[in-house]
């Protein structure tokens, strides 16, 4: 991880804290990181918490704790410590992409699921068909993905099914995206634009990105190579969103906010589509360790997209 990558990772942590409602500040356009000074700990340090303390109306130590919670376990970061009045100190990992790709491959579509809400019991009253029913269905899935005991009343059966709301002329996938992508306080999205196969359609971009990964795997097999993360790949945006996925799922479960998952899938798809042009060899170029590693990273992104869409109850087609 380079200092620029670390700066971007810390900036993402600030953005997540703002999205979670843990901090009320403007996300800085850039976060300064520098080599730890004598007497400090770790390899790099940042005073971002001190700069955000006054606008947040919190002490720098409080802000540092909020950010530390969102930085622990981030790709490339081995340890985070707080020193002095609120400096964040970082010890970095060596193989960022490899650790992340292995974590996604081991967990599959369950990557990002965890036990942070184990012991939490949530019971929902049954809701009438419509938006509330669909949102409640997905909130149940999110809570359970984080270890919570979530159900309707005392009954473990799920009472909300796709057939209990009317997708209309838009189909189940577009209807669910229209209902779930909008935050609870916002109006439901217009379904008609979600049927257009164009990059301006976020649902199309997400599902196309997943299908694109499947095609990359087929094309790579025809060229005689398979995914295998063997060398470090510089892809900070894609590594960042994949590393953020567990935190996003936990925040979406805690705040009962499926729209956070939808927004994150859009960001993942955009990062993947910007990266995918580097995966396959060009012209007479022979497949190398870099190509195998890029393919493994793309495959991990496809797995995250499929898992996120599944939580939303939306299909992830292999081809579009």
Secondary structure in CASP SS format (residue, H / E / C, confidence):
PFRMAT SS
TARGET T0000
AUTHOR 0000-0000-0000
METHOD secondary structure of the structure
MODEL  1
X C 1.00
X C 1.00
X H 1.00
X H 1.00
X H 1.00
X H 1.00
X H 1.00
X H 1.00
X H 1.00
X H 1.00
X H 1.00
X H 1.00
X H 1.00
X H 1.00
X H 1.00
X H 1.00
X H 1.00
X H 1.00
X H 1.00
X H 1.00
X C 1.00
X C 1.00
X C 1.00
X C 1.00
X C 1.00
X C 1.00
X C 1.00
X C 1.00
X C 1.00
X C 1.00
X C 1.00
X C 1.00
X C 1.00
X E 1.00
X E 1.00
X C 1.00
X C 1.00
X C 1.00
X C 1.00
X C 1.00
X C 1.00
X C 1.00
X C 1.00
X E 1.00
X E 1.00
X E 1.00
X C 1.00
X H 1.00
X H 1.00
X H 1.00
X H 1.00
X H 1.00
X H 1.00
X H 1.00
X H 1.00
X H 1.00
X C 1.00
X C 1.00
X C 1.00
X H 1.00
X H 1.00
X H 1.00
X H 1.00
X H 1.00
X H 1.00
X H 1.00
X H 1.00
X H 1.00
X H 1.00
X H 1.00
X H 1.00
X C 1.00
X C 1.00
X C 1.00
X C 1.00
X C 1.00
X E 1.00
X E 1.00
X E 1.00
X E 1.00
X E 1.00
X E 1.00
X E 1.00
X C 1.00
X C 1.00
X C 1.00
X E 1.00
X E 1.00
X E 1.00
X E 1.00
X E 1.00
X E 1.00
X C 1.00
X C 1.00
X C 1.00
X H 1.00
X H 1.00
X H 1.00
X H 1.00
X H 1.00
X H 1.00
X H 1.00
X H 1.00
X H 1.00
X H 1.00
X H 1.00
X H 1.00
X H 1.00
X H 1.00
X H 1.00
X C 1.00
X C 1.00
X C 1.00
X C 1.00
X C 1.00
X C 1.00
X C 1.00
X C 1.00
X C 1.00
X C 1.00
X E 1.00
X E 1.00
X E 1.00
X E 1.00
X C 1.00
X C 1.00
X C 1.00
X C 1.00
X C 1.00
X C 1.00
X H 1.00
X H 1.00
X H 1.00
X H 1.00
X H 1.00
X H 1.00
X H 1.00
X H 1.00
X H 1.00
X H 1.00
X H 1.00
X H 1.00
X H 1.00
X H 1.00
X H 1.00
X C 1.00
X C 1.00
X C 1.00
X E 1.00
X E 1.00
X E 1.00
X E 1.00
X C 1.00
X C 1.00
X E 1.00
X C 1.00
X C 1.00
X C 1.00
X C 1.00
X C 1.00
X C 1.00
X H 1.00
X H 1.00
X H 1.00
X C 1.00
X C 1.00
X C 1.00
X H 1.00
X H 1.00
X H 1.00
X H 1.00
X H 1.00
X H 1.00
X H 1.00
X H 1.00
X H 1.00
X H 1.00
X H 1.00
X H 1.00
X H 1.00
X H 1.00
X C 1.00
X C 1.00
X C 1.00
X C 1.00
X C 1.00
X C 1.00
X C 1.00
X C 1.00
X C 1.00
X C 1.00
X H 1.00
X H 1.00
X H 1.00
X H 1.00
X C 1.00
X C 1.00
X C 1.00
X C 1.00
X C 1.00
X C 1.00
X H 1.00
X H 1.00
X H 1.00
X H 1.00
X H 1.00
X H 1.00
X H 1.00
X H 1.00
X H 1.00
X H 1.00
X H 1.00
X H 1.00
X H 1.00
X H 1.00
X H 1.00
X H 1.00
X H 1.00
X H 1.00
X H 1.00
X H 1.00
X H 1.00
X C 1.00
X C 1.00
X C 1.00
X C 1.00
X C 1.00
X C 1.00
X C 1.00
X C 1.00
X C 1.00
X C 1.00
X C 1.00
X C 1.00
X C 1.00
X H 1.00
X H 1.00
X H 1.00
X H 1.00
X H 1.00
X H 1.00
X H 1.00
X H 1.00
X H 1.00
X H 1.00
X H 1.00
X H 1.00
X H 1.00
X H 1.00
X H 1.00
X H 1.00
X H 1.00
X H 1.00
X H 1.00
X C 1.00
X C 1.00
X C 1.00
X H 1.00
X H 1.00
X H 1.00
X H 1.00
X H 1.00
X H 1.00
X H 1.00
X H 1.00
X H 1.00
X H 1.00
X H 1.00
X H 1.00
X H 1.00
X H 1.00
X H 1.00
X H 1.00
X H 1.00
X H 1.00
X H 1.00
X H 1.00
X H 1.00
X C 1.00
X C 1.00
X C 1.00
X C 1.00
X C 1.00
X C 1.00
X C 1.00
X C 1.00
X C 1.00
X C 1.00
X H 1.00
X H 1.00
X H 1.00
X H 1.00
X H 1.00
X H 1.00
X H 1.00
X H 1.00
X H 1.00
X H 1.00
X H 1.00
X H 1.00
X H 1.00
X H 1.00
X H 1.00
X H 1.00
X H 1.00
X H 1.00
X H 1.00
X H 1.00
X H 1.00
X H 1.00
X H 1.00
X C 1.00
X C 1.00
X C 1.00
X C 1.00
X C 1.00
X C 1.00
X C 1.00
X C 1.00
X C 1.00
END
